[in-house]
Amino acid sequence: MERCRLVFSGSGGQGVITAAIILAEAAVLYENLMATQTQAYGPEARGGATRSDVIISDAPIYFPKVTQPNVLVCLTQAAYNKFYGIIRPGGLLLSDSKYVQMETRVDARQVQLPMYQSVMDQIGKPIVFNICMLGAVLGLTQVIQPEAVMKALGTRIPAGFLDLNRKALDLGMKLALQVNV
């Protein structure tokens, strides 16, 4: 596999860091890959700027920070404004159509999906917005298998919430399929 460098960005409370941790754990524990995950966030518990870097590879990773991601996810306008310039040329920039107004500023594939609105319309619980986003990332990149993410979720959340998270992951992958058509 080619090394995949991802940056998830948004605001505190959106689950950006949790999604990155789940992705990295799934890659290592269930896909037999190597991964690193780092995070940075503002001093606010909720609403502050949040960024989490993930590198997934089948070869050793010597530096955990992502400087030019293959995949950049921006879940807020502030995150987009701050990070759009770091995307690797030819990379994928994914954003939520409710919260981000994208401009043609970068040499990357820009994809906007109605992730938050779809979660609210079809699931009704905003707490799984991050898992829907993770499903969209998996659908657009195939970086790891969705079942690996579900196994990782099974070790992190109560069993009663697995079905809700499965619906959100599937919803994100379904949204991604509409882009690839």
N, C-alpha and C positions, 0 to 999 in steps of 0.2 A: 504494500500500500504506500502511496505517496503521503508524506507528512502533511497533516491538515492542521492549520492554525486558525483558531476561532476566537472571536471577541464577542461576548454578549454584553450589551450595555442598556441601561435604562435608569430607573429610579428605585430607591429603596422601597421594599414592599412588593415589588413586582415578581420576585422570585428568580431574578437573573442569576444570582450566585448559586442558589439551590439547583437550578437547571444545569449549570456548568459542572457542579460537583457530581450530580447524577450521571451526566454524560461521561465524565472522566472515569468514574467508578465503573460504569457499565463497560467501557472500553477495556479497562484493565482486568476486571474480574470475570467478564463473560465473553470477551472477544479475543482474549490473549494478546492484547496490544499494550503498548506503553503509553502513558498519558501523564500530563502535569496539569494542575489547575491552580491559578493564583487569582487574587481578588483585590479590588480597591474600591472604597466607598467613602462618601462624605461623612461628616460627623453626625448627621441626623439619622435617627433610627428608621424613619420612614420619609420618603420624598427626596432624599439627597441623591446625588449622582452615584451610580453604581457601575462597575466594570468587572468582568471576570474573563480571564484568558484561559483557554484550553488548547493544549497541543496533544494530538493523537498521532502515534507513529508505530511502525513495526521495528524501528531502530532506536537506539538510545537517544534520549533528549538531554542535551547538555545545558540549555538555558531555558528557564520556564516562562520568560516574558515574551509576549507576542508584539512584534513591532510592525509587521505588515501581514495582517490576517488574510487567509484565503476566504474566510467567511466572517462578515461583520453583521451583527444583529443590533438594531437600534429600536428600542421600544418607546422612546420619548423623543420629542423634538430637540431637547437640550443635548441628549446623547448623540443624535444625528449631527447636529451642528458642531459638536466637539470632536467626533471621531471619524466623520466621513472621509477625511483626508488620509487616513492610515491604511485604507483598503489596498491590497495588492492589485496591481493592474490585471484585469481579467478575472478578478475574484467575484464573490457574491455578496451583495449588500441587501439584507432582508430587513424590512421595517413593517410596522403595523399601520394600516391605512387610517385608523381612527386618530392616532396620536402624532403621526409624522407626515410632514409635507416635504417630499423629496424634490430635489432639483437635479438636473443633469450636470453634476459637478465632477464626476469621477469616471475613470476608465474601468468600469466594473458592470456586471449584470445587476441591475437594480430591480428588486422584486418587492412589491407591496401586497400584503395579504390582510384581509379583514379578520385577523386572529381574535382580537378582543371581542369584537361584535359577534363573531361566530360562536365564541364560548358563551357569551351572554344569551344569544338566541337559542342555541341548541343544548346547552348544559345548565345555564343559569347561575353558575357559581364562578366568580372571577378568580378564585384562589387557584384554579388550574390553568390560567392564562399562560404561565411559564411552561407548562407541559405541552400545551397546544403549540407554543413557539418551538419547543424542542422537537415535536413531531414534524413541524414544517421544515426545520433544519435537516432532520433525517430524510424526509421526502425529497428535498432538493439536492442533498449531497450524498446520500447513502454511506455516510462515514462509518456508521455501525448499524447493526440490525435493531429494529424496534423491540424485539423480544429481550435483548440485552438490557435495554432501558427499563422495561417492565420488571425484570429480575432485580435490577438495582433499586427500583422504587419499592419493591416488595420488602427490602431490608430497611427502608427508611421511613415508611409511612404505615399507619395501622391498616390491617387487612380490609376493614370496612370502607376504606377510601380508594382501594386499588381499582375498582370498576370505574369510578369517577375519573381517575387519572388515565385509565385505558381509553375511555371515551375522548378525553382531551388529546391524547397522543394520536389516536386515530383521526380525529378532526383535523389536526395540524397536517398530518400526512395527506389527507384528502384535499385540503386546500393547496398543498404543494403540487399534487397531481394535476390540478386545474391549470397550473402555470406551465407544466411540462407538455401539455397537450399541443 
